[in-house]
Amino acid sequence: MPATPTHCLLPTRILIRPFPVFCPQETTRENPVIRKVIVIGLDGLESSILLPMLDAGELPNLQTIRAQGGFSKVATTNPAQTPVAWSTFATGTNPGGHGIFDFLRRDPGTYLPDLGLNRYEQKNAFLPPKVVNLRRGTPVWQTLGDAGIGSTIVRCPCTYPPDPVRGRLLSGMGVPDVRGGFGTATFYTTDPSAVPRESENLVRLARPASGPLATYLIGPRNPKTRLDCQLDVTLHRDPVEGTVTLRSEGTPRELVIRQGEWSDWLRVKFKLGMLQSVQGMVRFHLVRFEPEFELYASPVNFDPDFPLFPISSPPQYATELMQRIGPYATTGMVEDHTGLNNGRFGESAFLAQCDEVWDERAAMMRLELERFDEGLFFCLFDTPDRVQHMLWRFREPDHPANLGEIVDPDLARAIEDQYRRGDGIVGEVLEAADDRTLVIVLSDHGFQSFRRGVHLNNWLYDHGLL
């Protein structure tokens, strides 16, 4: 009979202080030394969904933890936001201690908004810029490292730039795209009346009767000219086959994009000058051919092989992951929720991308579990949070955002499907655990319906008063 690991399930809120790892002086069969701690983060789990599913037997692996180990709801941070709460998890301090209060911060000199997770500094024109993590405090993996215990940390928010760690760390929320933001997509269209929407660039295409469309990819801004770097591409359309072949100097030179699907990654290089370039990766979603041609390009991610700034510790860890599991997204906000919010593609395309994000993160987890023999392993699965943000309204037929339309049953069940997928991840972890393993499953905050709100700045701007 296999040994039974120690379990702890914290389903809907954040653990306020670092968990203790007790190593008794005397080891017995009933009380072995804990040598491994596995922490799985499932972002945004809501108890009003989780508990009925547990009681109905729909989450057997989480139920195993509830039955054999500890189960509790504990308080989250104020505000109850992902970067704030996970920074409290990492450091054991409240926001006043770790300094992360929101996604954004206000520049006290100009009152303009800026990113609240990190900033860039350049002391003079002769030194390269560097990125500074605005999260303060001592993360648990540093405390463990100082005690000679290793850690593997996969995609914890507010770890960009990556902390020096005794082990391996891949940065999570906070990693920008190559333009320096949370995620700037590009939308290509032949519609002359189209206008750019939130966090996107718009590229209008000509309407030739036949033949390729000549256009370009938008990269980072050149720090000297402040102009956008561009990479020339041509789009060869085949409406009969429902494909577009993108040709460029990137890798691969020819990328086939199928209608209604996400493409493979295209690795590209943007030249800044004679000896300077920035490398990145981008994916595409072919929306339609008629009545207007529409193509969506994801934000350009850092290339794990050649990131503009380090995204892992040690730096070669990002490259090792790509060699082992293939290309993967590096931005802190992987799921293209803004594309869905802007109406550039539909819920099915969004969920298809979410499925791929799950697969990608699970591949990272499996790789690390195979070689994990002692210390701390943490892996965060962000996707439940993103799906709830975008699809919660479908659980409520009378939600005003549904505009009185009949809700697709598949979309109404989409959030519960995320919880089931998280339960499957927990099952894999339990299989990998032994009697010297402490397993913790936790979330950073819960969730709730959002039906109305007033954004005063938007109202003032819409009326020409701001």
LINWO-V964582 format. One record per pair of residues at least 6 apart in sequence whose ideal C-beta (glycine too) atoms are under 8 Angstrom apart, sorted by the first residue. I is the first residue (numbers start at 0). J is the second residue. Records with the same first field share a line. If there is no record, write none. Layout:
BEGIN
I=J + J
END
This chain:
BEGIN
1=433
2=433 + 434
3=67 + 434
4=429 + 432 + 433 + 434 + 436 + 437 + 438
5=33 + 68 + 436 + 437 + 438
6=63 + 64 + 67 + 68 + 69 + 429 + 438
7=18 + 64 + 68 + 69 + 437 + 438 + 439 + 440 + 441
8=61 + 64 + 65 + 68 + 69 + 70 + 71 + 439 + 440 + 441
9=70 + 71 + 72 + 73 + 439 + 440 + 441 + 442
10=44 + 46 + 49 + 50 + 61 + 70 + 72 + 440 + 441 + 442
11=44 + 45 + 46 + 49 + 72 + 442 + 444 + 445
12=72 + 73 + 74 + 75 + 441 + 442 + 443 + 444 + 445
13=73 + 74 + 75 + 76 + 84 + 85 + 87 + 88 + 441 + 442 + 443 + 444
14=73 + 88 + 439 + 441
15=73 + 74 + 87 + 91 + 93
16=91
17=91 + 139 + 142
18=36 + 437 + 439
20=33 + 36 + 437
21=33
22=32 + 33
23=30 + 32
26=32
31=434 + 435
32=435
33=435 + 436 + 437
34=372 + 373 + 435 + 436
35=371 + 372 + 373 + 374 + 376 + 432 + 433 + 435 + 436 + 437
36=374 + 375 + 376 + 436 + 437 + 439
37=368 + 371 + 376 + 377 + 428 + 431 + 432 + 436 + 437 + 438 + 439
38=375 + 376 + 377 + 378 + 439 + 440 + 441
39=377 + 378 + 380 + 424 + 425 + 428 + 438 + 439 + 440 + 441
40=85 + 88 + 155 + 377 + 378 + 379 + 380 + 441 + 442 + 443
41=380 + 383 + 421 + 424 + 440 + 441 + 442
42=81 + 379 + 380 + 381 + 382 + 383 + 384 + 442 + 443
43=81 + 383 + 384 + 387 + 442 + 443 + 444 + 445 + 446
44=383 + 418 + 421 + 442 + 445 + 446
45=387 + 445 + 446 + 447
46=72 + 445
47=445
48=414 + 415 + 418 + 446
49=58 + 61 + 418
52=58 + 415 + 418 + 419
53=61 + 62 + 65
56=62
57=415 + 418 + 419 + 422
58=418 + 419 + 422
59=422 + 426
60=422 + 423 + 425 + 426 + 429
61=421 + 422 + 425 + 440
63=429
64=70 + 425 + 429 + 438 + 440
68=438
75=84 + 443 + 444 + 445
76=83 + 84 + 87 + 93 + 94 + 444
77=94
78=100 + 101
79=443 + 444 + 445
80=101 + 102 + 444
81=156 + 172 + 381 + 384 + 443 + 444
82=99 + 101 + 102 + 115 + 116 + 156 + 157 + 172 + 173
83=94 + 99 + 100 + 101
84=443 + 444
85=155 + 156 + 157 + 172 + 379 + 443
86=94 + 97 + 99 + 134 + 136 + 156 + 157
87=93 + 94 + 97
88=155 + 441 + 443
89=97 + 134 + 136 + 138 + 139 + 140 + 155 + 157 + 158
90=96 + 97 + 134 + 135 + 136 + 137 + 138 + 139
91=136 + 139
92=136
94=100
96=135 + 136
97=134 + 135 + 136 + 157
98=133 + 134 + 135 + 136
99=115 + 116 + 133 + 134 + 157
100=115
101=115
102=114 + 115 + 116 + 181
103=112 + 113 + 114 + 115
104=112 + 113 + 114 + 115 + 133
105=111 + 112 + 113
106=112 + 113
114=175 + 180 + 181
115=133
116=132 + 133 + 134 + 156 + 157 + 159 + 172 + 173 + 331
117=130 + 131 + 132 + 133 + 159 + 160 + 173
118=130 + 131 + 133
119=128 + 129 + 130 + 131 + 179
120=128 + 129 + 130 + 131
121=127 + 128 + 129
129=160 + 308
130=159 + 160 + 308
131=160
132=157 + 158 + 159 + 160 + 162 + 173
133=157
134=157 + 158
138=158 + 162
139=150 + 375
140=150 + 152 + 162 + 164 + 165 + 166 + 168 + 375 + 377
141=162 + 163 + 164
143=149 + 150 + 165 + 374 + 375
144=150 + 164 + 165 + 166
147=165
148=165 + 373 + 374 + 375
149=165 + 166 + 373 + 374 + 375
150=164 + 165 + 166 + 167 + 168 + 374 + 375 + 376 + 377
151=166 + 167 + 168 + 367 + 371 + 374 + 375 + 376 + 377
152=158 + 164 + 166 + 167 + 168 + 169 + 375 + 377
153=168 + 169 + 171 + 360 + 363 + 364 + 367 + 376 + 377 + 378 + 379
154=169 + 170 + 171 + 172 + 360 + 363 + 378 + 379 + 381
155=168 + 171 + 377 + 379
156=171 + 172 + 173 + 331 + 379
157=171 + 172 + 173
158=168 + 170 + 171 + 173
159=170 + 171 + 173 + 174 + 308 + 310 + 331
160=170 + 308 + 309 + 310
161=168 + 169 + 170 + 309 + 310 + 311 + 312
162=168 + 312
163=312
164=312
166=374
167=311 + 312 + 313 + 316 + 367
168=311 + 312 + 316
169=310 + 311 + 316 + 317 + 320 + 363
170=310 + 311 + 329 + 331
171=331 + 379 + 381
172=331 + 332 + 381
173=331
174=301 + 310 + 329 + 330 + 331
175=181 + 330 + 331
176=182 + 183 + 279 + 298 + 299 + 300 + 301 + 330
177=218 + 219 + 269 + 277 + 279 + 298 + 299 + 300 + 301 + 307
178=217 + 218 + 219 + 220 + 298 + 299
179=219 + 220
180=198 + 298
181=198 + 330 + 331 + 332
182=198 + 297 + 298 + 330 + 332 + 335 + 337
183=198 + 199 + 200 + 298
184=198 + 199 + 200 + 295 + 296 + 297 + 298 + 335 + 337 + 338 + 343
185=199 + 200 + 201 + 202 + 216 + 217 + 295 + 296
186=193 + 195 + 196 + 199 + 200 + 201 + 202 + 293 + 294 + 295 + 296 + 341 + 343
187=202 + 204 + 214 + 234 + 292 + 293 + 294 + 295 + 296
188=201 + 202 + 203 + 204 + 291 + 292 + 293 + 294
189=203 + 204 + 205 + 206 + 291 + 292 + 293
190=203 + 291 + 293
191=203
193=201 + 203 + 291
194=201
195=201
196=341 + 342 + 343
197=337 + 340 + 341
198=337
199=337 + 338 + 341 + 343
200=217
202=214 + 215 + 217
204=212 + 214 + 234 + 292
205=212
211=233 + 234 + 235 + 236 + 246
212=233 + 234 + 236 + 292
213=231 + 232 + 233
214=231 + 232 + 233 + 234
215=229 + 230 + 231 + 232
216=229 + 230 + 232 + 247 + 267 + 269 + 281 + 296 + 299
217=227 + 228 + 229 + 299
218=227 + 228 + 229 + 230 + 267 + 269 + 277 + 279 + 299
219=227 + 228 + 269 + 271 + 277 + 299 + 307
220=226 + 227 + 228
221=227 + 228 + 271 + 272
222=271
223=271 + 272
228=269 + 270 + 271 + 277
229=269
230=247 + 248 + 249 + 267 + 268 + 269
231=247 + 248
232=245 + 246 + 247 + 249
233=245 + 246 + 247
234=243 + 244 + 245 + 294
235=243 + 244 + 245 + 246
236=242 + 243 + 288 + 292
237=243 + 244
238=288 + 289
241=257 + 258 + 259 + 285 + 288
242=255 + 256 + 257 + 258 + 285
243=255 + 256 + 285 + 294
244=253 + 254 + 255 + 256
245=253 + 254 + 255 + 256 + 262 + 265 + 283
246=252 + 253 + 254
247=254 + 265 + 267
248=267 + 268
249=265 + 266 + 267 + 268
250=265 + 266 + 267
251=263 + 265
254=262 + 263 + 265 + 283
255=262
256=262 + 283 + 284 + 285 + 294
257=285
258=285 + 286 + 287 + 288
259=285 + 347 + 348
260=284 + 285 + 351
261=282 + 283 + 284 + 348 + 351 + 352 + 355
262=282 + 283 + 284 + 285
263=282 + 326
264=280 + 281 + 282 + 326
265=280 + 281 + 282 + 283
266=278 + 279 + 280 + 302 + 326
267=278 + 279 + 280 + 281 + 299
268=276 + 277 + 278 + 279
269=276 + 277 + 278 + 279
270=276
271=277
277=307
278=301 + 302 + 304 + 305 + 307
279=299 + 300 + 301 + 302
280=299 + 300 + 301 + 302 + 326 + 329
281=296 + 297 + 298 + 299 + 300
282=296 + 297
283=294 + 295 + 296 + 297
284=294 + 295 + 297 + 338 + 344 + 348 + 352
285=293 + 294 + 295
286=293 + 294 + 295 + 343 + 344
287=293
293=343
295=335 + 338 + 343 + 344
297=335 + 338
298=330 + 335
300=328 + 329 + 330
301=307 + 308 + 310 + 329 + 330
302=329
303=310 + 311 + 317 + 318 + 320 + 321 + 326 + 327 + 329
304=317 + 318 + 321
306=317 + 329
310=317 + 329
311=317 + 320
317=329
320=327 + 363 + 366
321=327
323=366
324=359 + 362 + 363 + 366
325=362
327=359 + 362 + 363
328=356 + 359
332=385
333=356 + 381
334=349 + 352 + 353 + 356 + 381 + 382 + 385 + 386
335=349 + 352
336=349 + 385 + 388 + 389
338=344 + 349
339=345 + 346 + 348 + 349 + 389
340=389
346=389 + 390 + 407 + 410 + 413
349=389
350=386 + 413
353=382 + 385 + 386 + 417
356=381 + 382
357=380 + 382 + 420
360=378 + 379 + 380 + 382
361=424 + 427
363=378
364=378 + 424 + 427 + 428
365=427
367=376 + 378
368=376 + 427 + 428 + 431
371=431
380=421 + 424
382=417
383=414 + 417 + 418 + 421
384=446
386=413 + 414 + 417
387=414 + 417 + 446
390=410 + 413 + 414
391=414 + 446 + 448 + 449
392=398 + 400 + 401 + 448
393=401 + 406 + 407 + 410 + 411 + 413
394=411 + 414
395=401 + 448
396=405 + 406
398=448 + 450
399=450 + 451
425=440
428=438 + 440
429=438
432=438
456=465
459=465
END
